[in-house]
Amino acid sequence: MEATPRHLPPLPLPAFFDTLEQSEPMEILTASKIASRMLWPEVAEERSRSLYMTLALRKIHDLLLATDKEQANTIFTELVEYYFGDWQQYSQNLVLANFPSQGKGSIAERAWQGGVAAILFLYAVRNEVSLTAAAKAVSDEFRNPALVKDLYGLNTPAPENIMKNYWPRFQSVAHFWAATRYFVMPECAFQKFWLCALKMWI
């Protein structure tokens, strides 16, 4: 399976946490910590969060070399020790820090599932309906023939799948995913939320 390059995709987070080239190392680290928790919120997913943070630190290292070469090693050492405690875990992670570019286990898949949980959350709150009713409405919307072509081949989950897999997995961070719609994507129509989110992740 093709693996992603050893760099991070853009993060759909408020501008304060933007990860453009000119961002400060600590801003990238902060944004990445938030994103890692949004993508892998469960306790048992610490390994994936750790690998993701390794990619974040790799990005920071490249940025430091490009902007502050004289202090790069000193600053980078402090950041690695701040997050991992020592170099051993970081070095081990470098060998493993790749995610599939698409499909199961990819960052795009995780972002999609988080986006579905956000849409479920927003629909239930806005329409004052149960999660079960919201799941059916959201699933039906995904199956709208006019929108299916825009899903880039991603799964259109059935209501039962949303309630059994998507919601339990992302329930604790659904409000964060929902917030990205307002902080990052205000021009997006509600129905197009997931498309805007995906375009920022892949």
C-alpha positions as CSV (number, residue, x, y, z in Angstrom):
1,M,0.0,0.0,0.0
2,E,1.3,3.4,-0.9
3,A,2.4,5.5,2.1
4,T,2.2,9.2,2.6
5,P,5.3,11.3,2.4
6,R,6.9,12.1,5.7
7,H,5.1,15.4,6.1
8,L,1.8,16.6,7.5
9,P,-1.2,17.6,5.5
10,P,-2.7,21.0,6.2
11,L,-4.7,21.1,9.5
12,P,-8.3,22.4,9.5
13,L,-7.9,24.4,12.6
14,P,-8.4,28.1,13.5
15,A,-5.9,30.6,12.0
16,F,-4.1,30.9,15.3
17,F,-2.9,27.3,14.8
18,D,-2.2,27.7,11.1
19,T,0.7,25.5,9.9
20,L,2.0,27.5,7.0
21,E,5.7,27.8,6.3
22,Q,6.1,31.0,8.4
23,S,4.4,29.5,11.5
24,E,6.4,29.3,14.7
25,P,7.6,25.8,15.8
26,M,5.4,25.9,19.0
27,E,2.4,26.8,16.9
28,I,2.9,23.8,14.7
29,L,3.4,21.6,17.8
30,T,0.2,23.0,19.5
31,A,-1.9,22.6,16.3
32,S,-0.6,19.1,15.8
33,K,-1.3,18.0,19.4
34,I,-4.9,19.2,18.9
35,A,-5.2,17.5,15.5
36,S,-3.8,14.2,16.8
37,R,-6.4,14.1,19.6
38,M,-9.2,14.9,17.0
39,L,-8.0,12.2,14.7
40,W,-7.4,9.5,17.3
41,P,-9.4,10.5,20.4
42,E,-9.5,7.1,22.1
43,V,-7.2,6.1,24.9
44,A,-6.1,3.0,23.0
45,E,-5.0,5.1,20.1
46,E,-2.0,6.7,21.8
47,R,0.4,5.0,19.4
48,S,-1.2,6.7,16.4
49,R,-1.0,10.1,18.1
50,S,2.6,9.5,18.9
51,L,3.5,8.7,15.3
52,Y,1.5,11.7,14.1
53,M,3.5,13.9,16.5
54,T,6.7,12.5,15.2
55,L,5.7,13.7,11.7
56,A,4.9,17.1,13.3
57,L,8.3,17.3,14.8
58,R,9.9,16.3,11.5
59,K,8.1,19.2,9.9
60,I,9.3,21.5,12.6
61,H,12.9,20.3,12.1
62,D,12.7,21.1,8.4
63,L,11.3,24.6,9.2
64,L,14.0,25.3,11.7
65,L,16.8,24.4,9.3
66,A,15.2,26.7,6.7
67,T,14.7,29.7,9.1
68,D,17.1,29.4,12.0
69,K,19.9,27.0,11.1
70,E,22.3,28.1,13.8
71,Q,19.8,27.4,16.6
72,A,17.9,24.5,14.9
73,N,19.5,21.7,16.8
74,T,19.2,23.3,20.2
75,I,15.5,24.3,19.7
76,F,14.7,20.9,18.1
77,T,16.3,19.0,21.0
78,E,14.2,20.9,23.5
79,L,11.0,20.2,21.6
80,V,11.7,16.5,21.3
81,E,12.5,16.2,24.9
82,Y,9.5,18.3,25.8
83,Y,7.1,16.0,24.0
84,F,8.8,12.5,24.1
85,G,11.0,12.9,27.1
86,D,14.1,11.6,25.3
87,W,15.3,10.8,21.8
88,Q,14.7,7.1,21.9
89,Q,10.9,7.2,21.3
90,Y,11.3,9.8,18.6
91,S,14.0,7.8,16.8
92,Q,11.9,4.6,17.0
93,N,8.9,6.4,15.6
94,L,10.8,7.9,12.7
95,V,11.1,4.4,11.3
96,L,7.3,3.7,11.6
97,A,5.8,7.2,11.1
98,N,3.9,6.7,7.8
99,F,0.1,6.4,7.3
100,P,-1.6,5.0,4.3
101,S,-2.4,7.6,1.7
102,Q,-6.0,6.5,1.4
103,G,-8.4,3.9,2.7
104,K,-8.4,2.2,6.0
105,G,-6.0,3.8,8.5
106,S,-5.4,6.9,6.4
107,I,-5.6,10.4,7.8
108,A,-8.3,11.1,5.2
109,E,-10.4,8.3,6.5
110,R,-10.1,9.5,10.1
111,A,-11.0,13.1,9.0
112,W,-14.0,11.8,7.1
113,Q,-15.2,9.8,10.2
114,G,-14.7,12.8,12.4
115,G,-16.6,15.0,10.0
116,V,-19.5,12.6,9.9
117,A,-19.6,12.7,13.7
118,A,-19.6,16.5,13.6
119,I,-22.5,16.6,11.1
120,L,-24.4,14.1,13.2
121,F,-23.8,16.4,16.3
122,L,-24.8,19.6,14.5
123,Y,-27.9,18.0,12.9
124,A,-29.2,16.7,16.3
125,V,-28.6,20.0,18.0
126,R,-30.0,22.3,15.3
127,N,-33.1,20.2,14.7
128,E,-33.6,19.0,18.3
129,V,-33.9,15.4,17.4
130,S,-32.4,12.2,18.8
131,L,-29.0,11.0,17.6
132,T,-30.7,8.0,16.0
133,A,-33.0,10.3,14.0
134,A,-30.1,12.5,13.1
135,A,-28.0,9.5,11.9
136,K,-30.8,8.5,9.5
137,A,-31.1,12.0,8.1
138,V,-27.4,12.4,7.7
139,S,-27.1,8.9,6.0
140,D,-29.9,9.7,3.7
141,E,-28.2,13.0,2.7
142,F,-25.0,11.1,1.9
143,R,-27.0,8.9,-0.5
144,N,-28.5,11.9,-2.4
145,P,-27.5,11.1,-6.0
146,A,-26.6,14.7,-6.6
147,L,-24.0,14.5,-3.8
148,V,-22.6,11.0,-4.1
149,K,-20.2,12.0,-6.9
150,D,-18.6,14.5,-4.6
151,L,-17.6,12.0,-1.9
152,Y,-14.5,10.9,-3.8
153,G,-15.2,7.2,-3.3
154,L,-15.5,7.4,0.5
155,N,-18.0,5.2,2.3
156,T,-21.5,6.4,2.7
157,P,-22.3,5.0,6.1
158,A,-25.7,3.5,7.0
159,P,-27.4,4.9,10.1
160,E,-26.5,1.8,12.1
161,N,-22.8,2.1,11.1
162,I,-22.8,5.8,12.2
163,M,-24.2,5.0,15.6
164,K,-22.2,1.8,16.1
165,N,-18.8,2.9,14.8
166,Y,-18.5,6.6,13.9
167,W,-20.2,8.2,16.8
168,P,-18.7,6.2,19.7
169,R,-15.3,6.7,18.2
170,F,-15.5,10.4,17.8
171,Q,-18.2,11.5,20.2
172,S,-15.7,13.0,22.6
173,V,-14.3,15.3,19.9
174,A,-17.3,15.8,17.7
175,H,-17.7,19.4,19.0
176,F,-14.1,20.2,17.9
177,W,-14.8,18.8,14.4
178,A,-18.0,20.8,14.3
179,A,-16.1,24.0,15.4
180,T,-13.8,23.7,12.3
181,R,-16.8,24.4,10.2
182,Y,-17.2,27.9,11.7
183,F,-13.5,28.8,12.4
184,V,-12.1,27.6,9.1
185,M,-14.9,27.0,6.6
186,P,-17.6,29.7,7.1
187,E,-18.3,29.9,3.4
188,C,-19.3,26.2,3.2
189,A,-22.9,25.2,3.1
190,F,-23.9,22.8,5.8
191,Q,-24.5,20.0,3.4
192,K,-20.9,20.5,2.0
193,F,-19.2,20.4,5.3
194,W,-17.4,17.1,4.8
195,L,-16.2,18.1,1.3
196,C,-14.5,21.2,2.7
197,A,-13.0,19.3,5.5
198,L,-11.6,16.6,3.2
199,K,-10.1,19.2,0.8
200,M,-8.1,20.5,3.7
201,W,-6.8,17.1,4.8
202,I,-5.9,15.4,1.5
